[in-house]
Amino acid sequence: MMKKFTILILFLVLTALFILPTTNYKLQTAYAQTCSVQNSYPRVKDGLISTPDISGSDNFRSNIGKCVFDPGKTAFAPYKIPSYADLKSLYYTQAKTTTTVTKHTPLVGNKTQVDIPMNGSTDHLWYISKSSPPTSSDGNLTITNNIPGNQTGVVFVDGNLTINPTSKKLTIANSSGLVFVVQGNVNIGKDVTQIDAVIISSGKIHTAGSSCSTNAEEVDNALTINGSLISLDAGEPIQFCRKLKGSGNDTNPAEIINFDPKYLVILRNLFADTLQKWSEIQ
């Protein structure tokens, strides 16, 4: 049975880069006490924060719950995972060219790495758009070689992203970053050994070709992602498809994800939002 080593980095990346406020709350339940009677605080008496049962139409005033009195233990953060449309609207449509960032006009149809160079001295925002009216076969980006230039770039893709460079590696300079935000599927060729990028997708991410399924595709080499793989849709989980050939590889990882902290710094001007934190006090 092959072991796959995964790193729990998705929440960290989404928190640092893409967090958006909402009203979905997750409450601590481990610090509940019997609610004391306090005439000056009648709502606290009935359990302003009740646990474990917070169902119903009036969740915060259930008289069958218990109370949490320590404000440090009742903190919660509202957040949601954004959609592709959210990200494109905020970080491409509403973005503007500045002295440090060049926003390019949309590219319509199917494109390759040649169409999205990262040259010059500024960071780059690219958008691969479907035709109007859209079809199922355009708006795609196919990477068969390294992207020209050595600047940081964010690329939005309406269609699918295919990464299958002839060199088996998609690399970038240590001082730059590369982010793909994809509405469709992401298909990584089964012979690819290295990708230096953060890849975010609303569709499925396949690590060994477009038709692979979990643990189904035997490969000669492991895939190393220096960045991250992020799925925006719980119904479209990442397909870690690879299985290394040979009986001696049963304990070796076929997919290795090395989260690169540089993205928290490099992309601070491209992706930035606020994480709100709330706590109840008496």
C-alpha positions in Angstrom: 0.0 0.0 0.0 1.7 3.2 -1.1 1.8 6.0 1.4 0.9 9.5 0.3 2.2 12.4 2.3 0.0 15.4 2.2 0.5 18.7 3.9 -2.5 20.5 5.4 -1.7 23.8 3.7 -5.0 24.6 2.0 -6.6 26.5 4.9 -3.4 28.4 5.5 -3.1 29.6 1.9 -6.8 30.5 1.6 -6.7 32.3 4.9 -3.6 34.3 4.0 -4.6 35.1 0.4 -8.3 34.8 -0.3 -10.4 34.9 2.9 -13.7 36.7 2.5 -16.2 37.6 5.3 -19.4 35.8 5.7 -21.8 34.7 8.4 -21.0 31.1 8.9 -19.7 30.6 12.4 -17.9 27.8 14.1 -18.0 27.8 17.9 -15.7 26.2 20.4 -17.6 23.5 22.3 -15.0 22.2 24.7 -15.3 24.9 27.4 -19.0 24.8 28.2 -20.2 25.2 31.8 -23.6 25.3 33.4 -24.9 28.8 33.0 -25.0 30.7 36.2 -28.0 32.9 37.1 -27.1 36.5 36.6 -30.0 38.9 36.9 -28.0 41.7 35.3 -27.2 39.4 32.3 -30.4 37.5 31.6 -29.3 36.3 28.2 -26.1 34.8 29.6 -28.4 32.9 32.1 -30.1 31.2 29.2 -26.9 30.5 27.4 -25.9 33.2 24.9 -23.6 30.7 23.4 -25.1 27.2 23.8 -23.4 23.9 23.2 -23.4 21.2 22.0 -26.9 21.8 20.6 -27.0 25.1 18.6 -29.7 24.1 16.1 -32.9 25.9 15.7 -34.0 29.3 14.6 -32.6 31.2 17.6 -29.2 29.5 18.1 -27.7 32.0 20.4 -30.5 32.1 23.0 -31.3 28.4 23.5 -32.3 27.8 27.1 -31.2 24.1 26.9 -27.6 24.9 26.2 -24.6 25.7 28.3 -22.4 28.8 28.6 -18.8 29.6 27.7 -17.6 32.5 30.0 -13.9 32.8 28.9 -13.9 35.3 26.0 -10.6 33.9 24.8 -12.2 30.5 24.3 -15.3 31.8 22.6 -13.5 33.4 19.7 -14.6 32.5 16.2 -13.7 33.7 12.7 -16.3 34.1 9.9 -15.0 33.0 6.5 -15.9 31.2 3.3 -14.0 29.6 0.5 -14.4 31.8 -2.5 -15.5 30.7 -5.9 -13.6 31.1 -9.2 -16.0 34.0 -10.1 -15.3 35.6 -6.7 -11.5 35.5 -7.3 -11.7 36.7 -10.9 -14.0 39.6 -10.0 -11.9 40.8 -7.1 -8.4 40.2 -8.4 -8.7 40.6 -12.2 -11.9 42.4 -13.2 -11.5 45.1 -10.4 -7.7 45.2 -10.6 -5.9 48.0 -12.3 -2.5 48.4 -13.8 -0.1 50.1 -11.3 3.6 50.9 -11.1 4.2 47.3 -9.9 1.5 45.3 -11.6 0.6 45.0 -15.3 -3.0 44.0 -16.0 -3.2 42.6 -19.5 -6.4 42.6 -21.7 -8.2 39.3 -21.8 -7.0 36.6 -24.2 -9.8 34.9 -26.0 -9.6 31.2 -27.0 -7.0 28.5 -26.4 -3.6 29.7 -25.4 -0.1 28.5 -24.5 2.8 29.7 -22.3 4.0 31.8 -25.2 0.9 34.0 -24.9 1.4 34.9 -21.2 5.0 36.1 -20.9 6.2 37.4 -17.5 8.8 39.8 -18.8 9.9 43.3 -17.7 10.1 44.6 -14.2 6.4 44.4 -13.0 4.2 41.5 -11.9 1.5 40.3 -14.3 -2.2 39.6 -14.3 -3.4 37.5 -17.2 -6.9 36.2 -18.1 -7.7 33.4 -20.6 -11.3 33.9 -21.6 -13.8 31.8 -23.4 -15.3 33.0 -26.6 -18.7 34.8 -26.7 -20.9 32.8 -26.8 -18.7 30.4 -24.9 -17.9 26.9 -26.2 -16.8 23.8 -24.4 -13.5 23.6 -26.3 -11.9 27.1 -25.8 -10.6 29.3 -23.0 -8.0 26.6 -22.2 -4.3 27.1 -21.4 -1.7 24.4 -22.3 1.8 24.6 -20.8 4.4 22.8 -22.8 7.5 24.7 -21.7 8.5 27.3 -19.1 6.7 30.6 -19.2 8.9 33.4 -20.7 10.3 35.9 -18.3 11.1 35.7 -14.6 8.5 38.0 -12.9 5.6 37.0 -10.7 2.3 36.2 -12.5 -1.3 35.3 -11.7 -3.2 33.6 -14.6 -7.0 33.2 -14.6 -8.3 30.4 -16.9 -11.9 30.1 -17.9 -11.4 26.7 -19.3 -9.0 23.9 -18.5 -5.3 24.0 -17.6 -3.0 21.3 -19.0 0.6 21.2 -17.7 2.8 18.8 -19.7 6.2 20.4 -20.5 8.6 18.5 -22.7 11.3 19.0 -20.1 9.0 17.4 -17.4 9.4 20.5 -15.3 7.6 23.9 -15.0 10.1 26.0 -13.1 10.3 29.7 -12.1 12.9 31.9 -10.6 13.3 31.8 -6.8 12.4 35.5 -6.6 9.1 35.1 -8.4 5.8 33.3 -8.0 3.3 31.7 -10.3 -0.4 31.2 -9.5 -3.0 29.6 -11.8 -6.7 30.1 -10.9 -8.8 27.8 -13.0 -12.5 27.4 -13.6 -12.3 24.0 -15.3 -10.1 21.0 -14.6 -6.3 20.9 -14.2 -4.5 18.1 -16.0 -0.9 17.4 -15.0 0.9 15.0 -17.4 1.9 11.7 -15.8 5.6 12.3 -16.8 5.8 15.7 -15.1 8.2 15.7 -12.2 8.2 19.3 -10.9 5.8 22.3 -10.9 6.7 25.5 -9.2 3.3 27.1 -8.7 0.1 27.5 -6.7 -2.7 25.9 -8.6 -6.3 26.7 -7.6 -9.2 25.0 -9.4 -13.0 24.9 -9.3 -12.8 21.6 -11.2 -10.8 18.5 -10.6 -7.0 18.5 -10.3 -5.5 15.3 -11.9 -1.9 14.6 -11.0 -1.4 12.0 -13.8 -3.4 13.0 -16.8 -7.0 14.0 -17.6 -8.5 10.5 -17.2 -6.6 9.3 -14.1 -8.4 8.2 -10.9 -7.1 7.7 -7.4 -4.1 5.3 -7.1 -4.6 4.1 -10.7 -1.7 5.4 -12.8 1.7 3.8 -12.4 4.5 6.3 -13.1 8.3 6.3 -13.2 8.8 9.4 -11.1 7.1 11.3 -8.3 5.5 14.7 -8.8 6.8 17.5 -6.6 4.7 20.7 -6.3 6.7 23.7 -4.9 3.7 25.8 -4.0 0.3 24.3 -3.5 -2.7 22.5 -5.0 -6.1 24.0 -3.9 -9.6 22.8 -4.7 -12.4 25.4 -4.4 -15.1 22.8 -4.6 -15.6 20.1 -2.0 -17.4 18.1 -4.6 -14.4 18.0 -6.9 -11.6 16.6 -4.7 -8.0 16.6 -5.9 -7.2 13.3 -7.7 -3.9 12.1 -6.4 -3.6 9.5 -9.1 0.1 8.4 -9.1 1.6 5.1 -8.0 5.3 4.6 -8.3 6.4 1.6 -10.3 8.3 -1.2 -8.7 7.8 -3.2 -5.5 10.5 -1.2 -3.7 8.5 2.0 -4.0 5.6 1.1 -1.8 6.7 3.4 1.0 7.8 6.3 -1.2 5.4 9.2 -1.9 4.2 9.6 -5.5 3.0 13.2 -4.9 5.0 15.6 -2.8 3.7 19.1 -2.0 6.2 21.6 -0.6 4.3 24.7 0.6 6.5 27.7 -0.3 6.0 30.5 2.3 7.3 33.0 -0.3 3.8 33.2 -1.7 2.6 34.9 1.5 5.0 37.7 0.8 5.3 37.8 -3.0 1.5 37.9 -3.6 0.6 40.3 -0.8 -0.1 43.1 -3.3 -2.0 40.8 -5.7 -4.1 38.9 -3.2 -5.1 40.6 0.1 -8.2 40.6 2.2 -9.4 40.8 5.7 -10.0 37.9 8.2 -12.4 39.1 10.9 -12.2 37.6 14.4 -15.0 37.9 16.9 -15.4 36.9 20.5 -18.1 37.2 23.1 -17.4 39.1 26.4 -19.5 39.7 29.4 
